[in-house]
């Protein structure tokens, strides 16, 4: 299906954006005044992982429910689209950890799970006395040698010990990335920790110093996260309407078979690129912004950019399932004072995290239910993807009943599955991305990559990636 406004767009340059998720829509937005833009999306809907559904008569998110507010890209885009008044902060950001059969508050202050003070860690019960004593050795251990791009486990485990790693850091960093501490690059997934690890002998002292300097130099920050009243899909709808008004063609249900080089237009010196569709005539363009996940981009480029495709194919992924459950109010006997809880991988649970949706977003209580959103699946753990929806809901409900002493089964539920949705930034990821970009510039310079596979998985990072790709199109 093709959508286009009646406005006549500029004739040149012609740009094709492959992928109609947030990255592709944002790339089209940034290019709308400079080029004739066509967006191709294989699915019948736009928005990718941003999707708002309903459960119990209220909107619930199938994908992300917030974006980082202290990175400007998403906030700025929302305001430019007229959504500034719809920006809302979660009512409660307190985080808990379900560990050793008990809910325990994630000790504050911390940076991505790394505690800045050790007494709160001991009081939390998340880490044993010997584990806290091991973490304190960071204050006297010699500086680690720079071993290049190391894993989260290598750096944090060596400085603070395995208990802090397993019970505090991996649930947070691993949960954000659906990965494991041994398989994630510290530099690519937790830059503040990577910087702290290289600027001082002690990780704890370095983080404390950075926090003190940030507090002294800047006013109190605003919310860490923001969402949109009425659902995140409002961002997609606003982009769609604005792009149509600007003359951008939006084609859903349009799969791409491959992307290849073609001859320059008559009188033009720059190489062009051809987008071959699975059904329909090919499209020739001056540039392509390819926002498909790395594994899909590898398939599209295999014939025309084999070196690029080989590197893209090596970026691994993880799959995640989300089960959102609606409970009667009197079934929840635990006071849900927070946004939810994380689950350490070492405990072997199916659930990796639970969002207390109606505590995080109190306006959703109008449905008369308590909404809980359980996430399952991470790198190396495919159990959730192997269960059918009924079995998955039953397993998630069993674990939530144990964690929260729930007194009833869920009244209703919905399941959303995100296969191969989380790229794994393994050690060496930044170097791999640099090789990919160098190879693509050599093999197919009119194609530009953007999206979560490269330099950040959140909405704000995807919008930033789209902006970078748009600038590359403007300044080849």
N, C-alpha and C positions, 0 to 999 in steps of 0.2 A: 504494500500500500504506500502511495506517495502523497505527501502533503507539501504544498507550496503556496505562498501568497501570490497575489496577482501583481505585486510590485516587480518590476523588471530589474533583476540584479545586475551588478557590474559584470562586464563580459570577461575580464581577465584580472588577475590569474584565476584559473579554475582549480579548486582544491576539493579533494574527496576526503572525508573523515570516515574511517571504518570503525564502527562501534558507536552505539547510541546510549552508552552509560554516562555517568557524570563527567568522565574525562572527555569523551567525544562531544557531548553537548557544550561543555565549557570551551573546548577548542574551537568549535563553530562560533560560539559567542565572541571569542577574542578575535576571530577572523572575519566576522560578519560585514565589517565596513571596508575591508581591504580586498576581498575576493568573492568570487561566485562559489558558494560552498554547498556541497551535497553531503548529507550524512546518511550512511548505510548501516542499518541495524538488522541483524538476522532474525531476532525475535519480533513478535507482533506488537511489542510495547517498548517504549523508551524508558530509560532510567537505570537499567542494569540492576545492581544490588540495592538501589534505593527504591523501596516499594512499600507503600502503606496499605494495609488490609484492615479488616474489622473483625473483632471478636467481642462477644457480649455487648454489641451495640456501640463500641467505641473504637477509634483508630489505634491499631497496633502496627509496629514496624516488623516487616519480614527481614529487613537487613539492618543497617546502622540506624540508631535513634538519635545520635548526636554527632557533632564534629568539634575539633579543637578550636576553641575561641581565641586562644592567644597566638595562633598563626592566622594572619589576616585574610588569606585568600577566600575562604568560604564565607566569612562574615561580610567582606567587601562585596562579593558577588551577590549575596542575598540582598544587601542594601541597594545595589545597582538595579536589581530586579524588582524593587518595591516591596521587599519582604522584611525590611528592617523592623517594623512594628510587630512582626510575627516571631522574632527571635526570642526564645525563652530558655532560661537556665534550669537545669534539674533542681528540684526542691531540696534534694539531699544527695550529697556525694560521698557520704561515709561508706567505706569499704570494709567488708568482713572476709574472713577466711574460714572455710569449713574444713577443719583439720583435726584428726584424732577424735572424730565423733562429736565435735563441739564447735559452735560458731564462736570465733574469736576476732576481735577488732584488729584490723591491719594497723600496726603500730605507727604512730605519727611522732615526729615528721619523718618522711621518707622521700627518696627519689627513685621512682620506678621500682619500689620494693626494697631498695637498699636503705636501711635505717640510718638516720643521722645521729640518733642517741640509742644506747643499748639498754638502758633501764626499762623503757617501755616495751622493748622486745621480751625481756625476761618476765615482766608482769603479764604480758599477753598469753603466755603459755604456749605460744607457737613454736618456740625454740627452747630447748632444754638449757639448764645451767651450764653444762659443759659446752653446748653449742654457742651460747652467748660468750663464754670465755674464749672460745676459738675465734669468734668474730673480733674480739678485742685485740687479738694478736696483730690485726691490721695496723694498729697504731705503732708497733715496734718492728714489724717485719721489714726487711730491706726492699727497696724498689724492685719491681719486676722488670726484667729485661723486655725490651720492646720486641715482641715476637710477630709483628705484623698484625694482620686482621684476625683477631682471635675470637673464639666463641664466648658467649655469655658465661658458660660454665667454667671455661678456662680462667677468665679474669676474676669473676666474682667468687667462684669456688676457692681459688688459690688465695684470695685476699681475706675472705670472710668465713670460709668453711662451707661444708655441704648442707648443713641444716638451714642456714640463712638462704643459701641458694635454692634449696628444694621447697622451703616453707614460705618464703617471702618473695623472692625475686622471680623465680620461674612461673609461679601462678600469675603474676602480673605481666611480665614481658612475654612469657610464653603464651598467656591467654590472649593478649592483644594480637599476636601474630600467629596463633594456632600452631605454635611450634614447640620445640624443646630447647632447653638451655644449651645442650651439647651441639645442636644443629643450627643455632642462630648466631650471626655475626653481631658482636656487641656494638661495633661502630655503625652498622647499618640499621639496627633495631633500637638501640638505646644510646644515641650520640652523647647525651649529658654524662652518662656513666663512662663512656669511652674517653671523653675529654678529661674527666676527673682522674681517671686511671693513669693518664699520661702526664698530668701537670704537677703531680706531687707524689712523694713516696707513699703516703697513706691515702687510700681511697676515701675513708671516712673524713679525714681532715680536709681533703680537697673539696669534698661535697659541702662540708660545713662552711668553708671559706667562700665558695661560690654562692651559697645561699645568703650569707651575710652581705656580700658585696651587692647582690641583686636587690636585697631588701633596702640597703642604704642608698642605692642609686636610683631606684624607681619608686613611684607611688604604689600603694597596694593594688595588685592586679585584679581584674574583673574575673568573671567565671572562667573556669578551666574548659568547660564544655557548654555548647549551646545546641538547642534543637529548634524545631519550628512548630508553633501551635497548629494543631490540626494534622500534623504528620509531615515527615520529610519529603514525601512525594510532591508537596507544594513547590519545592525547588525545581523539580523536573517539569511540572506543569508551567511554571513561570518561564523557564528557559524555552520550552516548546513554543509558547505564545510569542515570546520576544524574537525567537529565531524566525518563525514564520512571518512576522511583521517586517523583519529585515530582509526577506527574500531568500532565506536559506531553505533548501529542499530537504525534507525529512522523509526518508524511505524506510519503512519498517517491513519486516518479512522479506528482506533482501539479503541473501547470503552471498558471500564473496568466495570465489574458488581460488584465486591467486592474485598476486600483485607482481607486475613485471615491467621491465623497461620497454619503451617504445621510441619511435623517431621523434625528434623535435618538430614542432609545427613549422610550416613554411616561413622562412625569414627569422626564425628564432634560433638562438644558439644553445639554449639550455636544454638538457635532456628532459623528456617527459616520462610519465609513468602511466601504465594501463591497469585498471582494476577490472579483472575478469569476474563476472558474476556467475553464480550457479545457475541462474535462469534469467536470460535476457541479454541484450547486447552489452559489450564492455564499455567502460567509461574511461576516456583519456583525460588526463589532468596534468597540470603543471606541478602539483605536489600532492602527496597523500600523508595524512596524519593517521597512523595505525595505532588504535587504542585497544585492540584485542589483547587478552592475556598472552604472556610470552609463549606458552605452548601452542596457542592458536596462531600467533604471529609467525612462529617457526614454520608451520604448515603452509601459510600463505606465501612465504618468502623462499621456500626450499628450492624452487627451480631457478629463481633469479638472483638470490643472494645466499648461496649455500654456506659460506663461512658465518654470516650473521645468524642464519637459521640454526646452525649447529650449536652456537653459544646460547641462543634463546631456548632451545630444547632442554638445556641442562639446568634451567631454573625450575626447581621442583615446587610442588604445590601441596596444600592440605585441604581436606574437605570438612565442612562443618554443617551440622543440623541444628535448627532452632525449634524448640517446642514451646509454644506460648499457651499457658494453662489458665483457665478462669475458675476461681474457687468462690464458694459462698463466704461472706465476710466472717461468719462465726466459725468457719473451719480453721482459720489461721489464729493460733493461740500464741505465737511468738510475736512480740512487738518488732515490727520491721523498721527499725531506725537506721535507714541507710539506703544506698542505691542497690545493694546486692552483695553476693559473696563470690569468692574465687575458691577453686579446689586444687590443691597440690596434685601434680601428676603422680607422685610417689604413693598416694593413697589408693590408686587404682580404680577410682570412681568412673562411671560413664560421663556424668555431668562435669563439665570443666568450669562452668560459671553459672550463676543465676542472677538475673536482674529482677529486683522487686519493683515491677513496672508502676504499680499504682502508688508506691511510696516515692519513687523518683519523679513521677508526673501525677500529682494529686488530682488534676482536673479529670483524669480518666476514671476516678472513683464514681463518677455520675452513672456509670453502667451498673453500679450496685454489686460489683464483684471485686475480688482481689486478683490481680493479674500477675503471674510469675512467668518469667521467660528463662527457660533452661537451655544452655548451649552444650553441645556434645561434639566431639571429634577434634582431632589435632594431628599433626604430623606423626605418622607411625601408629595411629590408633583409628582404625576404620570401622570399629564396632557399630557405631551409630548409623553409618551409611548402609550397613548390612541388614538393619532391622526395618521392617515395614512400619508404616505410620502408627498403627495401633500398638505394636510392640514397643516402639520408641517412646510413645506417650506413657505407656505403662511403666517402663523403666525409669524415665525421668520423674514421673509422679512418685514412684517408690522412694527414690533418693531424696526428693524434696520433702516427702513426708517424714523421713528420718531426720533431715537437717532442721526442719522447722516445726516438728511435732504437729503436722496437719491432721485435722480430725475428720476429713472427708476426702473423697475422690474429686478430681476436677469435674466441673459441670460441663465444660466444653473445652476444646483445644484445637490448635492448628499447628501444622508442621511445615517448616520451610527448609529446603535443602539447598546447600550451596557447594556443589561438587567442584573441586579443584579451584576454589575461590581465593585461597590465601597463598600468595607466593612466599616461598621460604628464602629469606635472605641469609644464606649460609656464609660461613667465613670465606672471604674472597669475593663476595657479591659485588662490591664497588668496582673491583678490578674487572670482573666479568662484564658489568654494564659498560665500562669504558671500552673494553674490547668490542662489544656489540656495536656501540656507536661508531667506533673507528671503522669496523668492517662494513657497516651499512653506508657510511659516507663514501667508502671506496666502491662498493658494489652497486648501490642504488641510492644515489645522493638526493633524489627528489622525495624519498620516503623518510618520515620522522616518527619516532616511537614515543608514546606517552601512556601513562597509566600506572596502576599499582605494582606492576612487576619490577619497577626500577628503583625509585627513590622515595618510597613512602606509600603506605597502604590506606591511609585515612582519606576522607573526603577532601580536606584541605590540601593534602599532599597531591591528590589527583588533579585538583584544580590548578595547583602550582605547576604540575607537570604539563597540563594542557597549555598554560600560558607560555611555558618555555618552548613547547613545540610550535605554537603560533608565531613566536618571535623568530624561530628558525625558518619558518616558511617565508616570513617577510624579509628576512636577511640571509639568503642562502649563501 
